Amino acid sequence: MTPTQARQQTRILVQAAAQVCEDKKGEDTRILELDPVDAGLSDFFLVTSASNDRQAIAIADEIEHRLKKEFGVYPNSVEGRRQGQWVLLDYVDFVVHVFLAERRAFYDIERLRKSARPLTPAEFDAELKSALAAKTLAARKKASAKPKSAAAKAAPKAKKAAKKPAAVAPKAKVAAPKKAAKKTATVKPAIGKAAIGKAAAVKPAARKTPAKKAAPKKAALKKAAPKKATAKKSAGKKA
């Protein structure tokens, strides 16, 4: 909770306590808005007067009961309840003082807190209502501004959604080469068989021709050998 929200909540509690004082016929009820420099921990003093001690105790008890029932808030401490001449309820952020009329005149808290701004319950209620109205208007402005921001956030999502079909197209392109690859794979075995058949037909011929050619060479050598021998014999005869 921010400091502004906490102060607003304190104002609501003070207004509820002041309403109890009015309902229980408290006299000369005042709300002192304390100076932050001079106040210490408390922000407000609620001061009211009772004609007798029973009324003072009844006012204090009703304030404690209503704040506990409606807001779940308990006083940090309670003093003077037995005597009923000055009952003090300390809620930290605000303090309730319920005096007998003569005791209030004697202590004169309003004079001691000169820097405080005194307000009647009606004036305080008017200020509280205006503050709540300003808060409501600010909340409505924020609520009306939210759809614009939501639309701005939705725009990038729409762009991403528009880009998604483009991402699907490459998948189809990738699938097409796979089919073509299968077709080429089926054609390759046929070409290979034809080539193997041709190679098988050519290779035996290449092996036979060298054998045939080699045979004549050997025969020629055999034929040439007798000629040399006869040549030697004829040379011997001439000698």
Contacts in CASP RR format, 6 or more apart in sequence:
PFRMAT RR
TARGET T0000
AUTHOR 0000-0000-0000
METHOD contacts of the structure
MODEL  1
MTPTQARQQTRILVQAAAQVCEDKKGEDTRILELDPVDAGLSDFFLVTSA
SNDRQAIAIADEIEHRLKKEFGVYPNSVEGRRQGQWVLLDYVDFVVHVFL
AERRAFYDIERLRKSARPLTPAEFDAELKSALAAKTLAARKKASAKPKSA
AAKAAPKAKKAAKKPAAVAPKAKVAAPKKAAKKTATVKPAIGKAAIGKAA
AVKPAARKTPAKKAAPKKAALKKAAPKKATAKKSAGKKA
1 9 0 8 1.000
6 93 0 8 1.000
7 43 0 8 1.000
8 131 0 8 1.000
8 132 0 8 1.000
8 135 0 8 1.000
10 43 0 8 1.000
10 44 0 8 1.000
10 93 0 8 1.000
10 94 0 8 1.000
11 44 0 8 1.000
11 124 0 8 1.000
11 127 0 8 1.000
11 128 0 8 1.000
11 131 0 8 1.000
12 71 0 8 1.000
12 128 0 8 1.000
13 67 0 8 1.000
13 71 0 8 1.000
13 73 0 8 1.000
13 91 0 8 1.000
13 93 0 8 1.000
13 94 0 8 1.000
14 31 0 8 1.000
14 44 0 8 1.000
14 46 0 8 1.000
14 94 0 8 1.000
14 124 0 8 1.000
15 121 0 8 1.000
15 124 0 8 1.000
15 125 0 8 1.000
15 128 0 8 1.000
16 66 0 8 1.000
16 67 0 8 1.000
16 70 0 8 1.000
16 71 0 8 1.000
17 46 0 8 1.000
17 63 0 8 1.000
17 66 0 8 1.000
17 67 0 8 1.000
17 94 0 8 1.000
17 96 0 8 1.000
18 29 0 8 1.000
18 31 0 8 1.000
18 46 0 8 1.000
18 121 0 8 1.000
18 124 0 8 1.000
18 125 0 8 1.000
19 121 0 8 1.000
20 59 0 8 1.000
20 62 0 8 1.000
20 63 0 8 1.000
20 66 0 8 1.000
21 29 0 8 1.000
21 46 0 8 1.000
21 48 0 8 1.000
21 59 0 8 1.000
21 63 0 8 1.000
21 98 0 8 1.000
21 121 0 8 1.000
22 29 0 8 1.000
22 121 0 8 1.000
23 62 0 8 1.000
24 55 0 8 1.000
24 58 0 8 1.000
24 59 0 8 1.000
24 62 0 8 1.000
25 55 0 8 1.000
26 48 0 8 1.000
26 49 0 8 1.000
26 50 0 8 1.000
26 55 0 8 1.000
26 59 0 8 1.000
27 48 0 8 1.000
27 49 0 8 1.000
27 50 0 8 1.000
27 51 0 8 1.000
27 101 0 8 1.000
28 48 0 8 1.000
28 49 0 8 1.000
29 46 0 8 1.000
29 47 0 8 1.000
29 48 0 8 1.000
29 49 0 8 1.000
29 120 0 8 1.000
29 121 0 8 1.000
30 46 0 8 1.000
30 47 0 8 1.000
30 48 0 8 1.000
30 110 0 8 1.000
30 118 0 8 1.000
30 119 0 8 1.000
30 120 0 8 1.000
31 44 0 8 1.000
31 45 0 8 1.000
31 46 0 8 1.000
31 47 0 8 1.000
31 118 0 8 1.000
31 119 0 8 1.000
31 120 0 8 1.000
31 121 0 8 1.000
31 124 0 8 1.000
32 44 0 8 1.000
32 45 0 8 1.000
32 46 0 8 1.000
32 47 0 8 1.000
32 109 0 8 1.000
32 110 0 8 1.000
32 113 0 8 1.000
32 116 0 8 1.000
32 117 0 8 1.000
32 118 0 8 1.000
32 119 0 8 1.000
33 43 0 8 1.000
33 44 0 8 1.000
33 116 0 8 1.000
33 117 0 8 1.000
33 118 0 8 1.000
33 119 0 8 1.000
34 40 0 8 1.000
34 42 0 8 1.000
34 43 0 8 1.000
34 44 0 8 1.000
34 45 0 8 1.000
34 113 0 8 1.000
34 115 0 8 1.000
34 116 0 8 1.000
35 115 0 8 1.000
35 116 0 8 1.000
36 43 0 8 1.000
37 115 0 8 1.000
38 113 0 8 1.000
38 115 0 8 1.000
38 116 0 8 1.000
39 116 0 8 1.000
41 92 0 8 1.000
41 93 0 8 1.000
42 92 0 8 1.000
42 93 0 8 1.000
42 94 0 8 1.000
42 95 0 8 1.000
43 93 0 8 1.000
43 94 0 8 1.000
44 93 0 8 1.000
44 94 0 8 1.000
44 95 0 8 1.000
45 94 0 8 1.000
45 95 0 8 1.000
45 97 0 8 1.000
45 109 0 8 1.000
45 113 0 8 1.000
45 116 0 8 1.000
46 94 0 8 1.000
46 95 0 8 1.000
46 96 0 8 1.000
46 97 0 8 1.000
47 97 0 8 1.000
47 99 0 8 1.000
47 104 0 8 1.000
47 109 0 8 1.000
47 110 0 8 1.000
48 59 0 8 1.000
48 97 0 8 1.000
48 98 0 8 1.000
48 99 0 8 1.000
49 98 0 8 1.000
49 99 0 8 1.000
49 100 0 8 1.000
49 101 0 8 1.000
49 104 0 8 1.000
50 56 0 8 1.000
50 59 0 8 1.000
50 98 0 8 1.000
50 99 0 8 1.000
50 100 0 8 1.000
50 101 0 8 1.000
51 100 0 8 1.000
51 101 0 8 1.000
52 100 0 8 1.000
53 83 0 8 1.000
53 84 0 8 1.000
53 85 0 8 1.000
53 100 0 8 1.000
56 84 0 8 1.000
56 85 0 8 1.000
56 86 0 8 1.000
56 87 0 8 1.000
56 98 0 8 1.000
56 99 0 8 1.000
56 100 0 8 1.000
57 81 0 8 1.000
57 84 0 8 1.000
57 87 0 8 1.000
59 87 0 8 1.000
59 98 0 8 1.000
60 78 0 8 1.000
60 81 0 8 1.000
60 84 0 8 1.000
60 87 0 8 1.000
60 89 0 8 1.000
60 96 0 8 1.000
60 98 0 8 1.000
63 89 0 8 1.000
63 96 0 8 1.000
63 98 0 8 1.000
64 74 0 8 1.000
64 75 0 8 1.000
64 78 0 8 1.000
64 89 0 8 1.000
67 73 0 8 1.000
67 74 0 8 1.000
67 75 0 8 1.000
67 91 0 8 1.000
68 74 0 8 1.000
73 91 0 8 1.000
75 89 0 8 1.000
75 90 0 8 1.000
75 91 0 8 1.000
76 90 0 8 1.000
76 91 0 8 1.000
76 92 0 8 1.000
77 88 0 8 1.000
77 90 0 8 1.000
78 87 0 8 1.000
78 88 0 8 1.000
78 89 0 8 1.000
78 90 0 8 1.000
79 86 0 8 1.000
79 87 0 8 1.000
79 88 0 8 1.000
79 90 0 8 1.000
80 86 0 8 1.000
80 87 0 8 1.000
80 88 0 8 1.000
81 87 0 8 1.000
84 98 0 8 1.000
84 100 0 8 1.000
85 99 0 8 1.000
85 100 0 8 1.000
85 103 0 8 1.000
86 97 0 8 1.000
86 98 0 8 1.000
86 99 0 8 1.000
86 100 0 8 1.000
86 103 0 8 1.000
86 107 0 8 1.000
87 96 0 8 1.000
87 97 0 8 1.000
87 98 0 8 1.000
88 95 0 8 1.000
88 96 0 8 1.000
88 97 0 8 1.000
88 98 0 8 1.000
89 95 0 8 1.000
89 96 0 8 1.000
89 98 0 8 1.000
97 104 0 8 1.000
97 109 0 8 1.000
99 107 0 8 1.000
110 116 0 8 1.000
110 118 0 8 1.000
119 127 0 8 1.000
END
